[in-house]
């Protein structure tokens, strides 16, 4: 049996969870209590968050950190530290002065209209304190629309004093003044994240003091640092998530090193190409914006993430975190970092976050309203782009060792309970996320209004006793899905560079189609394509192997991609364009390995680069189509403001994929909400299945690549119960897959000689309904003991839909507790007791019970013995211990605090009911 499966079955899995532990300056007693609560949850680490602490990196901070570190040493836990006093990282604990050498610097411009011919004309150069002139460009307007220009000319040489003297030729012209400034809308008192010296100041301010205090613990108890959503920050929220290069009024990132790179690449054309970042000079603008974004993202990746990662390497700790990825921000300026893969390349894990209700079951194809009920989320990105993008980086970058972290659960509100947390966990696991930062344990007084839910809440969260069930499940699954290799045959091109160039369709639109048809994929950036190796018609990137590349719909691609496609064709590697063929755009050549730092053996040589470039220049973009094995397939779907795709040809893309590759799994029934994740270890494979549908079940037979039906040695692993179960097959020996809505399971494929559970004949006995005769007792989250009907005079009346007579409760019928009059604010646990008579058909008979609808944690006892816990659907279990005659079934159901605390975050979430609603059916069976 595979080693990691043996370990989880023995309870020897590692820890893959490091929840946020918010600090406010609490007492030593409270800090120690909370550390105990974290460990009691089955968690072996914390990430100490400084955001609400009043004295970060001051005496109060070290006092509290000393307590946490001491408790961690005693408990064998590890400690991570969130690396700044305020969100986002880069605030530098408030040490950055305005207009200092470390503060943000921007590239700016303004434009003056002129009409000619007019001799003896001058134009004023407006420079405020601290601003510097880069140059002045004149360009002729091509029509009535502002910003569309031609024949640009650098007229900087005519600047004298505070003016530029230039005779205006015939026609309408724009004079564009390009300058640098400290004045901008980016966050004040934040470092310039593309500047190496500024990031070094950040290290000196935050990282070095922690080294000085805990150097003996670095690499053991002190695990590392977490950066929270650092950004380029050239603008704040005025562009929202849409801070795409090319906004005519946007200030852009700038710095001394970037200035040098611009001059080296563009030489005498520097000022004109900088002006093209805002104005439209045809192909020159596309090329300039592409090259500028490459320089900026290279600098951010090298100077911020890369420099911090190198510091952590040198000090024997790890560096993790995430950037803002929302709805395309991962490829844009402003709140983003321009390029997800470059931004996190220097970290030791890949990282993403899911907070503020960004992922909601069933909203994968739709836009939906976010917190506040006015802004809009793009459901397709969050369901099909975010986690796949993050996990792909974890798989493709060797230093990350296959690890991807997700900050999860935060700011959903008290309406989020363990049921939704379990669903979100499985959503992440099935996409390759295998480390988790739950959000959050807080030291603040209850109820802390800061981004609930909170897991312990000083004992006030009624679901906390079962939170450990979720955490142990998370650790078991993460243990299985670490240390091996993900198997996906499709490389899906990351579309950041295509967006910089022009119209495009986001990669997640194509990803949705693939996922809905059980075709798994890795999202791969252009730079890693250039470091890939092609052999035998397959492409290798690190340890990953691909059978085809799919390029989402786009208007333009850079010349380095076009050149790579020529080489792919010569090696017989198939490429599919999910849309019309794009046009290639010339760009300043840059070697990908200069940034990514490694190159596969057998990757393209410099000589091949030169030959490909010569072939490309011989003809138009369309003429290299015949050199590449490529099919033109139009995709349907809404791509927002970026690209309007042709419609109706999705089936053709699937047909082409089936022609060039063999599917990893094949489901005979259409199952658009079935997700899977195939993970290979040396001595066994795990295939994790998850039914993401809110209401629909999955029933299908599946065929596995490389396994003849009936020959593979397989069993099911239930990670929640931590046990193995047999595989059922159809008459042809194919594996039968049945998953209830929200249910997940792991198929283990072992070696032939393994002795795995085999199916036995199951016989069904008699069944019975248990929908009345229940005795109810209630315990609110503030109480320690149960009380009868809590003095409730009325219960739910099925006929009126309103509060009914007391006889309703006395009858013992099941109903929605918080819909009953007087119980609307009940938050806590309901105890249900029912006696039933049972006459077993044979000795050893077991009982299968389906509890139907439950809100939302369920604990089942039979005859005084605890039998099962369920925190998410399906709410069913098989139990032993039923006796002849009278049996007592006791069920504890716990709802969430939303019924008592109507927090701001929960306003935009449906509030579910409370209690056991049934129908409850018990059935005897034996093997």
TIDRENSE-202696 format. One record per residue (C-alpha): x, y, z. Coordinates in steps of 0.25 Angstrom, whole numbers, padded with zeros to 4 digits, always signed. Layout:
residues N
XYZ ...
This chain:
residues 927
+0000+0000+0000 +0005+0014-0003 +0013+0020+0008 +0005+0032+0010 -0008+0024+0010 -0003+0016+0021 +0001+0028+0029 -0012+0034+0029 -0019+0021+0033 -0010+0021+0045 -0013+0035+0048 +0001+0039+0045 -0002+0050+0035 +0006+0063+0035 +0001+0077+0038 -0003+0086+0026 -0012+0096+0033 -0007+0110+0038 -0019+0118+0042 -0018+0133+0044 -0017+0137+0059 -0021+0151+0060 -0014+0160+0071 -0020+0172+0079 -0010+0172+0091 -0018+0161+0099 -0013+0156+0112 -0003+0144+0113 -0015+0136+0119 -0023+0138+0107 -0012+0136+0097 -0008+0122+0103 -0023+0118+0103 -0025+0121+0089 -0012+0114+0085 -0018+0102+0092 -0031+0104+0085 -0023+0103+0071 -0016+0090+0075 -0029+0084+0080 -0035+0087+0066 -0024+0077+0060 -0015+0088+0055 +0000+0089+0057 +0003+0103+0053 -0002+0118+0054 +0000+0130+0045 +0001+0142+0055 -0006+0153+0048 -0001+0167+0053 -0012+0176+0046 -0020+0179+0059 -0008+0179+0068 -0005+0193+0074 +0010+0191+0075 +0015+0183+0063 +0030+0181+0064 +0030+0189+0078 +0031+0184+0092 +0017+0180+0093 +0018+0172+0080 +0031+0164+0086 +0024+0162+0099 +0012+0155+0092 +0021+0148+0082 +0029+0142+0093 +0017+0136+0099 +0012+0130+0086 +0026+0125+0083 +0027+0119+0097 +0014+0112+0095 +0018+0107+0081 +0031+0101+0086 +0023+0094+0098 +0013+0088+0088 +0022+0085+0077 +0015+0095+0068 +0021+0104+0057 +0019+0119+0056 +0018+0128+0043 +0017+0143+0044 +0009+0152+0035 +0019+0162+0031 +0013+0176+0033 +0005+0185+0042 -0006+0188+0032 -0012+0181+0020 -0006+0180+0009 +0009+0177+0011 +0018+0188+0008 +0013+0198+0018 +0027+0196+0025 +0021+0198+0039 +0018+0212+0035 +0033+0216+0033 +0032+0221+0019 +0032+0236+0018 +0025+0243+0006 +0034+0246-0005 +0045+0238+0001 +0055+0229-0007 +0046+0217-0003 +0033+0223-0006 +0025+0221-0019 +0029+0228-0031 +0020+0229-0043 +0022+0231-0058 +0012+0242-0063 +0008+0250-0075 -0001+0261-0080 -0005+0265-0094 -0007+0278-0101 -0015+0280-0114 -0009+0289-0125 -0013+0292-0139 -0004+0296-0150 +0003+0301-0158 +0008+0311-0147 +0022+0316-0145 +0029+0321-0133 +0020+0313-0123 +0024+0308-0109 +0018+0299-0099 +0019+0300-0084 +0026+0289-0076 +0019+0288-0063 +0027+0281-0052 +0023+0281-0038 +0033+0279-0026 +0040+0266-0027 +0036+0263-0042 +0046+0261-0053 +0044+0262-0068 +0046+0250-0076 +0043+0256-0090 +0033+0262-0100 +0027+0255-0112 +0019+0262-0123 +0009+0253-0131 -0001+0256-0142 -0015+0253-0139 -0022+0243-0149 -0036+0247-0146 -0046+0253-0137 -0044+0243-0126 -0034+0247-0116 -0022+0239-0114 -0021+0232-0127 -0008+0237-0134 +0003+0235-0144 +0017+0240-0148 +0022+0242-0134 +0034+0251-0132 +0043+0253-0120 +0044+0268-0118 +0051+0267-0104 +0063+0274-0110 +0055+0287-0112 +0053+0288-0097 +0059+0301-0091 +0055+0305-0077 +0041+0302-0074 +0036+0301-0088 +0038+0293-0101 +0039+0302-0114 +0034+0295-0126 +0028+0300-0139 +0014+0292-0141 +0013+0286-0155 +0000+0286-0163 -0011+0278-0157 -0016+0275-0143 -0005+0270-0133 -0003+0266-0119 +0009+0270-0111 +0011+0259-0100 +0020+0263-0087 +0025+0250-0080 +0030+0252-0066 +0032+0245-0053 +0025+0249-0040 +0022+0245-0025 +0008+0250-0027 -0002+0239-0029 -0014+0232-0024 -0006+0219-0019 -0006+0216-0004 +0001+0226+0004 +0013+0222+0012 +0016+0209+0004 +0029+0205-0002 +0031+0205-0017 +0030+0190-0019 +0038+0190-0032 +0050+0197-0025 +0061+0187-0019 +0065+0198-0009 +0051+0200-0004 +0049+0185-0002 +0062+0184+0005 +0057+0195+0015 +0044+0187+0017 +0053+0175+0021 +0061+0183+0030 +0049+0188+0037 +0041+0176+0039 +0049+0163+0035 +0062+0166+0042 +0056+0169+0056 +0049+0156+0056 +0062+0149+0052 +0069+0157+0064 +0059+0152+0074 +0056+0138+0069 +0069+0133+0061 +0070+0121+0070 +0056+0117+0065 +0057+0120+0051 +0055+0107+0043 +0049+0100+0054 +0038+0107+0063 +0039+0119+0054 +0034+0115+0041 +0034+0127+0032 +0027+0140+0027 +0014+0142+0020 +0011+0154+0011 -0003+0158+0009 -0007+0164-0004 +0005+0173-0007 +0002+0181-0020 +0009+0190-0031 +0000+0201-0025 +0001+0211-0036 -0014+0214-0033 -0024+0210-0023 -0038+0207-0026 -0042+0217-0036 -0041+0207-0047 -0046+0195-0038 -0040+0182-0043 -0039+0187-0057 -0026+0194-0056 -0021+0190-0070 -0009+0196-0077 -0014+0207-0086 -0023+0215-0078 -0021+0229-0083 -0021+0236-0069 -0014+0225-0061 +0000+0228-0054 +0009+0216-0056 +0020+0209-0047 +0033+0215-0048 +0047+0215-0042 +0062+0217-0044 +0064+0202-0049 +0052+0202-0058 +0058+0215-0064 +0071+0208-0067 +0064+0196-0073 +0055+0205-0082 +0067+0213-0088 +0075+0200-0090 +0063+0193-0098 +0058+0205-0105 +0070+0214-0107 +0067+0227-0115 +0052+0223-0116 +0050+0223-0101 +0042+0235-0100 +0033+0232-0112 +0030+0218-0106 +0027+0223-0093 +0017+0233-0099 +0011+0221-0106 +0007+0214-0093 -0005+0224-0092 -0006+0228-0107 -0010+0219-0119 +0002+0218-0129 -0003+0205-0135 +0006+0193-0134 +0017+0202-0127 +0007+0203-0115 +0004+0189-0114 +0019+0186-0114 +0022+0197-0104 +0011+0193-0094 +0016+0178-0095 +0030+0181-0093 +0027+0191-0082 +0018+0181-0075 +0029+0171-0076 +0040+0180-0070 +0030+0184-0058 +0026+0170-0055 +0040+0165-0056 +0045+0176-0046 +0033+0173-0036 +0036+0158-0037 +0051+0160-0035 +0052+0172-0025 +0040+0169-0016 +0036+0154-0016 +0050+0149-0021 +0058+0158-0011 +0049+0154+0001 +0050+0139-0003 +0065+0140-0004 +0066+0146+0010 +0057+0135+0015 +0066+0124+0009 +0078+0130+0015 +0071+0130+0029 +0066+0116+0028 +0051+0120+0027 +0040+0120+0016 +0033+0131+0010 +0018+0130+0006 +0006+0138+0003 -0003+0143-0008 -0006+0155-0017 -0020+0160-0021 -0025+0151-0032 -0039+0155-0033 -0046+0156-0047 -0033+0158-0055 -0026+0167-0045 -0015+0156-0045 -0010+0161-0059 -0012+0176-0057 -0007+0188-0050 -0012+0196-0038 -0017+0186-0028 -0010+0175-0035 +0004+0171-0038 +0003+0170-0053 +0006+0155-0055 +0002+0144-0045 +0013+0135-0048 +0025+0145-0047 +0019+0151-0035 +0020+0139-0027 +0031+0132-0033 +0041+0135-0022 +0032+0129-0011 +0033+0115-0006 +0019+0112-0008 +0009+0117-0018 -0003+0124-0011 -0017+0129-0013 -0028+0134-0005 -0043+0132-0004 -0051+0142+0005 -0063+0151+0004 -0072+0140-0002 -0064+0140-0015 -0067+0125-0017 -0082+0121-0016 -0087+0107-0019 -0095+0107-0032 -0090+0121-0037 -0079+0116-0046 -0085+0121-0059 -0092+0134-0053 -0088+0147-0048 -0093+0149-0034 -0094+0161-0024 -0082+0162-0014 -0082+0168+0000 -0091+0180+0001 -0100+0175-0010 -0096+0185-0021 -0082+0180-0027 -0081+0168-0036 -0073+0156-0035 -0069+0148-0048 -0073+0134-0044 -0065+0127-0055 -0052+0133-0051 -0053+0129-0036 -0058+0115-0040 -0049+0111-0052 -0038+0121-0052 -0033+0124-0038 -0030+0111-0031 -0025+0105-0044 -0015+0117-0046 -0010+0115-0032 -0008+0100-0032 -0002+0101-0046 +0009+0110-0041 +0011+0100-0029 +0013+0089-0039 +0022+0096-0049 +0032+0103-0040 +0042+0093-0034 +0045+0101-0022 +0030+0100-0017 +0031+0085-0017 +0016+0084-0022 +0011+0092-0011 -0001+0102-0012 -0007+0110+0000 -0020+0116+0001 -0025+0126+0011 -0039+0122+0012 -0053+0124+0019 -0051+0138+0023 -0061+0149+0023 -0073+0140+0019 -0080+0144+0031 -0087+0136+0042 -0096+0130+0031 -0084+0121+0028 -0083+0108+0035 -0075+0095+0035 -0084+0091+0023 -0079+0102+0014 -0065+0101+0019 -0065+0086+0015 -0070+0089+0001 -0059+0100+0000 -0048+0091+0005 -0052+0080-0006 -0053+0091-0016 -0039+0095-0013 -0033+0080-0012 -0039+0075-0025 -0032+0087-0032 -0018+0084-0025 -0018+0093-0013 -0011+0085-0002 -0008+0095+0009 -0018+0104+0016 -0019+0117+0024 -0032+0117+0031 -0038+0131+0034 -0038+0132+0046 -0035+0130+0061 -0037+0144+0068 -0032+0149+0081 -0043+0160+0081 -0055+0160+0090 -0067+0152+0086 -0074+0156+0077 -0062+0161+0069 -0069+0169+0057 -0056+0167+0049 -0058+0158+0037 -0066+0146+0044 -0067+0135+0045 -0057+0132+0056 -0054+0117+0059 -0053+0117+0074 -0059+0131+0079 -0055+0128+0093 -0064+0116+0093 -0076+0123+0087 -0076+0117+0073 -0086+0106+0075 -0080+0098+0064 -0065+0099+0069 -0066+0085+0076 -0067+0079+0062 -0057+0088+0055 -0046+0078+0058 -0053+0068+0049 -0052+0077+0037 -0037+0080+0041 -0033+0066+0042 -0040+0063+0029 -0032+0074+0022 -0019+0069+0028 -0022+0055+0023 -0025+0059+0009 -0014+0069+0008 -0004+0058+0013 -0009+0049+0001 -0008+0061-0009 +0006+0065-0005 +0020+0059-0009 +0016+0053-0022 +0012+0058-0036 -0001+0063-0042 -0005+0057-0055 -0012+0066-0066 -0010+0065-0081 -0014+0079-0085 -0006+0091-0083 -0015+0104-0084 -0008+0117-0087 -0008+0128-0077 -0014+0140-0083 -0007+0152-0076 +0002+0155-0088 -0009+0154-0098 -0017+0164-0090 -0006+0174-0090 -0006+0173-0105 -0021+0175-0108 -0034+0167-0109 -0034+0153-0102 -0043+0143-0095 -0038+0140-0081 -0033+0126-0079 -0043+0122-0069 -0054+0122-0080 -0047+0111-0087 -0044+0105-0074 -0059+0104-0070 -0061+0096-0083 -0050+0086-0080 -0054+0084-0065 -0069+0082-0069 -0064+0070-0078 -0054+0064-0068 -0042+0069-0075 -0032+0074-0065 -0021+0084-0068 -0010+0093-0063 -0009+0108-0066 +0004+0111-0072 +0011+0124-0074 +0018+0128-0087 +0031+0129-0080 +0031+0114-0076 +0027+0110-0090 +0040+0116-0094 +0047+0107-0084 +0040+0094-0087 +0045+0082-0094 +0038+0075-0105 +0041+0060-0108 +0032+0049-0114 +0021+0058-0117 +0020+0062-0102 +0024+0075-0095 +0031+0074-0081 +0032+0086-0071 +0039+0082-0059 +0032+0069-0055 +0019+0072-0062 +0016+0065-0076 +0006+0070-0086 +0000+0064-0098 -0005+0077-0104 -0005+0092-0102 -0019+0100-0103 -0018+0115-0106 -0030+0123-0102 -0036+0133-0112 -0027+0145-0114 -0025+0156-0125 -0010+0156-0123 +0002+0148-0118 +0016+0152-0116 +0027+0148-0126 +0033+0139-0115 +0021+0130-0115 +0020+0130-0130 +0034+0125-0130 +0032+0115-0120 +0020+0109-0128 +0029+0107-0140 +0038+0098-0131 +0026+0091-0126 +0022+0088-0140 +0035+0082-0144 +0035+0073-0131 +0020+0068-0134 +0014+0075-0122 -0001+0078-0124 -0006+0092-0122 -0020+0096-0122 -0025+0111-0123 -0039+0112-0116 -0042+0123-0126 -0038+0130-0138 -0023+0131-0141 -0016+0143-0135 -0006+0152-0141 +0008+0152-0136 +0014+0165-0131 +0029+0168-0131 +0035+0170-0117 +0048+0172-0111 +0054+0158-0109 +0056+0154-0095 +0061+0140-0090 +0051+0134-0080 +0061+0127-0072 +0067+0141-0068 +0055+0142-0060 +0050+0128-0056 +0064+0124-0053 +0064+0110-0060 +0063+0103-0073 +0059+0089-0076 +0070+0080-0083 +0067+0080-0098 +0060+0093-0098 +0061+0102-0110 +0075+0107-0113 +0080+0121-0117 +0082+0116-0131 +0068+0111-0132 +0063+0124-0126 +0070+0132-0138 +0065+0122-0148 +0051+0123-0143 +0051+0138-0144 +0056+0138-0158 +0045+0129-0162 +0035+0137-0155 +0039+0150-0162 +0037+0143-0176 +0022+0145-0176 +0010+0149-0169 +0004+0143-0156 -0005+0134-0165 +0006+0128-0172 +0012+0121-0160 -0001+0113-0158 +0003+0102-0168 +0016+0100-0160 +0008+0097-0147 -0001+0086-0144 -0012+0095-0140 -0027+0095-0141 -0036+0107-0141 -0048+0106-0131 -0057+0117-0127 -0061+0117-0113 -0074+0122-0107 -0076+0130-0094 -0076+0144-0089 -0062+0150-0088 -0066+0163-0082 -0060+0175-0088 -0048+0168-0093 -0053+0160-0105 -0065+0156-0112 -0063+0142-0117 -0070+0135-0128 -0080+0125-0123 -0085+0110-0123 -0073+0102-0126 -0069+0096-0112 -0072+0082-0117 -0061+0084-0128 -0051+0087-0117 -0054+0075-0109 -0053+0066-0122 -0040+0072-0126 -0035+0069-0111 -0040+0055-0112 -0032+0053-0126 -0019+0057-0120 -0019+0051-0106 -0025+0040-0098 -0034+0045-0086 -0029+0042-0072 -0044+0038-0068 -0056+0036-0076 -0070+0037-0070 -0081+0031-0078 -0092+0040-0073 -0091+0055-0075 -0086+0061-0061 -0083+0076-0063 -0081+0078-0048 -0072+0066-0046 -0058+0070-0043 -0046+0061-0042 -0031+0062-0038 -0021+0051-0041 -0009+0050-0033 +0002+0040-0035 +0012+0034-0024 +0022+0024-0026 +0014+0012-0021 +0000+0017-0024 -0009+0027-0030 -0020+0035-0024 -0032+0041-0032 -0040+0050-0024 -0055+0052-0028 -0064+0064-0024 -0078+0066-0028 -0079+0082-0027 -0094+0082-0030 -0103+0088-0020 -0114+0079-0023 -0111+0069-0033 -0105+0055-0031 -0094+0048-0040 -0097+0034-0044 -0087+0029-0055 -0078+0018-0059 -0064+0022-0061 -0052+0017-0070 -0038+0020-0065 -0026+0023-0075 -0016+0011-0075 -0025+0002-0067 -0034-0009-0074 -0048-0010-0067 -0047-0020-0056 -0032-0022-0055 -0028-0010-0046 -0026-0012-0032 -0035-0001-0026 -0043+0003-0014 -0049+0016-0008 -0043+0024+0003 -0052+0032+0012 -0044+0043+0017 -0054+0048+0027 -0056+0034+0033 -0042+0030+0030 -0045+0017+0025 -0045+0008+0012 -0057+0003+0005 -0059-0006-0007 -0061-0002-0021 -0074-0006-0028 -0074-0010-0043 -0084-0011-0054 -0085-0024-0062 -0073-0020-0071 -0064-0018-0059 -0064-0003-0060 -0064+0005-0047 -0077+0011-0042 -0077+0025-0037 -0088+0031-0028 -0087+0044-0021 -0098+0052-0014 -0098+0067-0016 -0086+0072-0009 -0080+0059-0007 -0065+0055-0009 -0057+0042-0009 -0043+0037-0013 -0041+0025-0022 -0028+0018-0019 -0021+0011-0030 -0011+0001-0023 -0001-0009-0028 -0007-0023-0033 -0002-0031-0021 -0009-0022-0011 -0020-0027-0002 -0031-0017-0003 -0045-0017+0001 -0054-0025-0008 -0069-0024-0010 -0078-0033-0002 -0092-0036-0006 -0101-0026+0002 -0115-0031+0006 -0125-0021+0011 -0135-0023+0022 -0147-0015+0026 -0148+0000+0027 -0155+0010+0035 -0158+0025+0035 -0154+0033+0047 -0161+0046+0045 -0169+0047+0058 -0168+0043+0072 -0156+0052+0074 -0153+0059+0088 -0146+0072+0086 -0137+0079+0096 -0129+0092+0093 -0116+0098+0097 -0112+0111+0093 -0097+0115+0090 -0097+0122+0103 -0102+0110+0112 -0096+0098+0117 -0108+0089+0119 -0120+0085+0110 -0134+0090+0114 -0147+0084+0109 -0155+0093+0099 -0149+0106+0105 -0163+0110+0109 -0167+0111+0095 -0182+0111+0094 -0184+0109+0079 -0177+0101+0068 -0177+0101+0052 -0190+0099+0046 -0189+0092+0033 -0203+0097+0028 -0201+0111+0031 -0187+0112+0029 -0186+0120+0042 -0185+0118+0056 -0196+0107+0060 -0201+0101+0073 -0193+0095+0084 -0198+0082+0080 -0189+0083+0068 -0177+0082+0077 -0183+0072+0086 -0185+0062+0074 -0170+0061+0072 -0171+0065+0057 -0158+0071+0050 -0158+0085+0047 -0149+0097+0044 -0146+0102+0058 -0143+0117+0055 -0155+0118+0047 -0164+0116+0059 -0169+0128+0067 -0160+0132+0078 -0148+0124+0073 -0143+0133+0062 -0131+0136+0069 -0127+0122+0074 -0113+0119+0071 -0107+0106+0078 -0110+0091+0078 -0123+0084+0077 -0124+0070+0083 -0133+0060+0077 -0137+0047+0084 -0146+0036+0078 -0149+0022+0083 -0152+0011+0073 -0154-0004+0073 -0145-0013+0064 -0146-0027+0061 -0133-0031+0053 -0135-0041+0041 -0122-0047+0045 -0110-0046+0055 -0100-0035+0052 -0110-0026+0045 -0106-0012+0043 -0114+0000+0042 -0113+0010+0030 -0119+0024+0033 -0122+0035+0024 -0125+0048+0032 -0130+0056+0020 -0128+0071+0021 -0120+0076+0033 -0115+0090+0037 -0104+0087+0039 -0095+0079+0048 -0100+0065+0052 -0095+0056+0063 -0102+0042+0064 -0103+0033+0076 -0109+0020+0078 -0112+0014+0091 -0103+0023+0098 -0091+0021+0089 -0086+0031+0079 -0087+0026+0065 -0084+0037+0054 -0082+0051+0052 -0086+0059+0039 -0082+0073+0036 -0087+0073+0021 -0096+0066+0012 -0099+0054+0010 -0105+0053+0024 -0105+0038+0025 -0097+0028+0032 -0096+0013+0035 -0096+0009+0049 -0095-0004+0058 -0100-0007+0071 -0115-0008+0068 -0122-0018+0077 -0134-0026+0077 -0146-0018+0084 -0145-0004+0088 -0134+0005+0083 -0131+0020+0086 -0126+0029+0075 -0120+0042+0080 -0116+0053+0070 -0109+0066+0072 -0111+0077+0061 -0104+0090+0062 -0107+0103+0054 -0098+0115+0052 -0098+0128+0060 -0104+0136+0049 -0118+0134+0055 -0113+0142+0067 -0103+0152+0061 -0108+0158+0048 -0094+0162+0043 -0091+0171+0031 -0084+0160+0023 -0096+0151+0024 -0106+0161+0018 -0102+0156+0004 -0103+0141+0007 -0116+0133+0008 -0119+0129+0023 -0122+0114+0024 -0131+0108+0034 -0128+0101+0047 -0129+0087+0052 -0133+0073+0047 -0143+0074+0036 -0143+0060+0030 -0149+0052+0025 -0141+0041+0033 -0141+0027+0028 -0134+0015+0035 -0132+0002+0028 -0125-0011+0032 -0115-0018+0024 -0104-0028+0025 -0092-0033+0017 
